[in-house]
Structures are given as structure tokens and as C-alpha cells.
Amino acid sequence: MKIYQGLTDFHPPKNPVVTSGTFDGLHLGHQKILNRLQELAKSKGGETVLLTYWPHPRLVLQPNSNSLRLLSTFSEKVNLLREMGIDHLIILPFTEEFSQMSSEEFIGKILIDKIQTKTLVIGYDHKFGKNREGSFEYLQAHSNLFGFEIEEISRQDVDELGVSSTKIRNALTQGAIKTATKYLGRPYEISGLIVLGQQIGRSIGFPTANIQVEDQYKLLPRDGAYAVNVEVNGHRYKAMLNIGDRPTVDGDKKTIEAHLIDYQGDLYGLELTIYFEAFLREEKKFDSLEALKNQLMLDREQAIFIL
């Protein structure tokens, strides 16, 4: 996959088949669009082109809002698009000036002049241009002027999947991991650097890797204990994970701690990726470290059984 920061270095391939959007999470609905994109490119002897935006439009249009939570970091999105076989990824800088571009300008300057689009594929609810004025209906009504074909993934096609980014966010904030996995078509993941913690887990026989997630907009599932798979240094391990404030030891901030089952060694400073498989229980305050240890033993047994 070729990646372009803006359009300066982009040279249109033969018969570009194009789609655009933020594609947060790249869930099954998005995958339906991308699969169709690839089918059309193959049938037309063309190449796939995906336009996306960064920063996320809400960060520019609602700068004072701190409610934005994303299902995929930008690097996760890039990796997933590469795995899905997209040929060209164009990252357009989303600025205040760009947000004022009309749908006619977007079509003329970007889709036609810069990309030389031959086929455009969009989801049924996709809008573009200033105030989201552009739509499939607008494109269809003016298609004779544009010189490219237009295909819409219908509401029926997407509704059959019953999926949306909002549904996935709601599932994760409720701890409904299996629902999120179903809609994503894969386990939800978070990545981060392993940093030094208080080593309380080590003192009770459950050493943990403390994960620091750098992206402040990445959505974390609800507080509680989870069965997860962990990837580090190219290897996968079964693990159990806790997200929360650690009330038993009077924790004063949210932490993410993974206990890797059947792993021995130092993990500090390494990058780790967590794949959520199941919610085990809510976080709670135990009367003592011994009571916490007993619960962790039960959690480990349940995690092993699930994994």
C-alpha cells in the first residue's frame, strides 16, 4: 500500500476506484465498502484509492469538545487498511479552510483534477463538502458532468449487518466484548508502551505489565477484568487484564495492567498490543490483598478456560 500525506506526490493510477471517509474502527460495514471497492477495481483493471482525513474532523470543528473517543488510532487504521489490500491511501489534512470547501470544489479539485476518479463508491449515509451538503443523490443528479461512475452501498446492505461505530463504542463502554467483536469482525485492540508500576501484583504472585496508551482519543473499554490475548515481540500470550483505579490499593488514577499467563521475563520499555476476548467481572474493592489474590486466581482460571 502506498501512503501519501496530501496530494502533492500522488500520481493517479490507471482507472482509480475511490472511496472516502474517516473509517473509524474499520468495522464490517466499512469492510463491505472496501470489498466492493476491490471488486470494482479488479473488474475494471484499476487500483483502489482511499481518502481519509487527519486530524479527525471533530477535533477541528468542535475544538473545545473532549468527548471524542476513537475505535482505532491512526496507525491502527493504516495497518488494517494495508492488511485489507488497499492500493493507495491518501491522508488529507483536515483544517478549518478545508472544512469550508464546497461539495463542487471537493469533486472538481480533488476527485476529478487530482485523483482522476473513474469510479466512486460511498456508503448510503456518507456526506461531504461544507456543512456535509454533498450526498449520493447530489452525485447521481450531476453524474453526467463529472465523468466518473458512482456506486452506493445501500442502507439495506449495511443494515443487514446491524453495525455502526456508535454501536461498537456503546458495546465497549458496557463491557459487551463479544458484541464489539461481532461488529468489528475481529477482537478490539489497544496498544501501548510497558512502563514501571508499583509492582504490587508481583508481591502477591501476579506480576503485571503496566500499559501506557499514548493516544488520548483511543476508547478504553469499561473498567473491569478481562480475558485477553497479548502480542509482544512478535509472540502471543494468553493474559488477563484489569482496567480501573485499583481501589483495593487506594489507586489514584486509571491504569491498564496485564498479567501474562505462562510468561517469564522483563517487559519494560516494550510495545504491547492487547486483543480483548471476554469481560470477566467488574472492578471492586477487596478487604485485603489476600482476598484480591484469591479473586485473581479465579480470574486466571476463567481466562484460561475462555482463551
VENHUKA-V236584 format. One record per residue. RES is the residue in three letters. SS is DSSP state (hx for helix, st for strand, lp for the rest). Layout:
# VENHUKA-V236584
RES:SS, RES:SS
This chain:
# VENHUKA-V236584
MET:lp, LYS:st, ILE:st, TYR:st, GLN:st, GLY:lp, LEU:lp, THR:lp, ASP:lp, PHE:lp, HIS:lp, PRO:lp, PRO:lp, LYS:lp, ASN:lp, PRO:st, VAL:st, VAL:st, THR:st, SER:st, GLY:lp, THR:lp, PHE:lp, ASP:lp, GLY:lp, LEU:lp, HIS:lp, LEU:hx, GLY:hx, HIS:hx, GLN:hx, LYS:hx, ILE:hx, LEU:hx, ASN:hx, ARG:hx, LEU:hx, GLN:hx, GLU:hx, LEU:hx, ALA:hx, LYS:hx, SER:hx, LYS:hx, GLY:lp, GLY:lp, GLU:st, THR:st, VAL:st, LEU:st, LEU:st, THR:st, TYR:st, TRP:st, PRO:lp, HIS:lp, PRO:hx, ARG:hx, LEU:hx, VAL:hx, LEU:hx, GLN:lp, PRO:lp, ASN:lp, SER:lp, ASN:lp, SER:lp, LEU:lp, ARG:lp, LEU:st, LEU:lp, SER:lp, THR:lp, PHE:hx, SER:hx, GLU:hx, LYS:hx, VAL:hx, ASN:hx, LEU:hx, LEU:hx, ARG:hx, GLU:hx, MET:lp, GLY:lp, ILE:lp, ASP:lp, HIS:st, LEU:st, ILE:st, ILE:st, LEU:st, PRO:st, PHE:lp, THR:lp, GLU:hx, GLU:hx, PHE:hx, SER:hx, GLN:lp, MET:lp, SER:lp, SER:hx, GLU:hx, GLU:hx, PHE:hx, ILE:hx, GLY:hx, LYS:hx, ILE:hx, LEU:hx, ILE:hx, ASP:hx, LYS:hx, ILE:lp, GLN:lp, THR:st, LYS:st, THR:st, LEU:st, VAL:st, ILE:st, GLY:st, TYR:lp, ASP:lp, HIS:lp, LYS:lp, PHE:st, GLY:lp, LYS:hx, ASN:hx, ARG:hx, GLU:lp, GLY:st, SER:lp, PHE:hx, GLU:hx, TYR:hx, LEU:hx, GLN:hx, ALA:hx, HIS:lp, SER:hx, ASN:hx, LEU:hx, PHE:hx, GLY:lp, PHE:lp, GLU:st, ILE:st, GLU:st, GLU:st, ILE:st, SER:lp, ARG:hx, GLN:hx, ASP:hx, VAL:hx, ASP:hx, GLU:lp, LEU:lp, GLY:lp, VAL:lp, SER:lp, SER:hx, THR:hx, LYS:hx, ILE:hx, ARG:hx, ASN:hx, ALA:hx, LEU:hx, THR:hx, GLN:lp, GLY:lp, ALA:lp, ILE:hx, LYS:hx, THR:hx, ALA:hx, THR:hx, LYS:hx, TYR:hx, LEU:hx, GLY:lp, ARG:lp, PRO:lp, TYR:lp, GLU:st, ILE:st, SER:st, GLY:st, LEU:st, ILE:st, VAL:st, LEU:lp, GLY:lp, GLN:lp, GLN:lp, ILE:hx, GLY:hx, ARG:hx, SER:hx, ILE:lp, GLY:lp, PHE:lp, PRO:lp, THR:lp, ALA:st, ASN:st, ILE:st, GLN:st, VAL:lp, GLU:lp, ASP:lp, GLN:lp, TYR:lp, LYS:st, LEU:lp, LEU:lp, PRO:lp, ARG:lp, ASP:lp, GLY:st, ALA:st, TYR:st, ALA:st, VAL:st, ASN:st, VAL:st, GLU:st, VAL:st, ASN:lp, GLY:lp, HIS:st, ARG:st, TYR:st, LYS:st, ALA:st, MET:st, LEU:st, ASN:st, ILE:st, GLY:st, ASP:lp, ARG:lp, PRO:hx, THR:hx, VAL:hx, ASP:lp, GLY:lp, ASP:lp, LYS:lp, LYS:lp, THR:st, ILE:st, GLU:st, ALA:st, HIS:st, LEU:st, ILE:lp, ASP:lp, TYR:lp, GLN:lp, GLY:lp, ASP:lp, LEU:lp, TYR:lp, GLY:lp, LEU:lp, GLU:st, LEU:st, THR:st, ILE:st, TYR:st, PHE:st, GLU:st, ALA:st, PHE:st, LEU:st, ARG:st, GLU:lp, GLU:lp, LYS:lp, LYS:lp, PHE:lp, ASP:lp, SER:lp, LEU:hx, GLU:hx, ALA:hx, LEU:hx, LYS:hx, ASN:hx, GLN:hx, LEU:hx, MET:hx, LEU:hx, ASP:hx, ARG:hx, GLU:hx, GLN:hx, ALA:hx, ILE:hx, PHE:hx, ILE:hx, LEU:lp
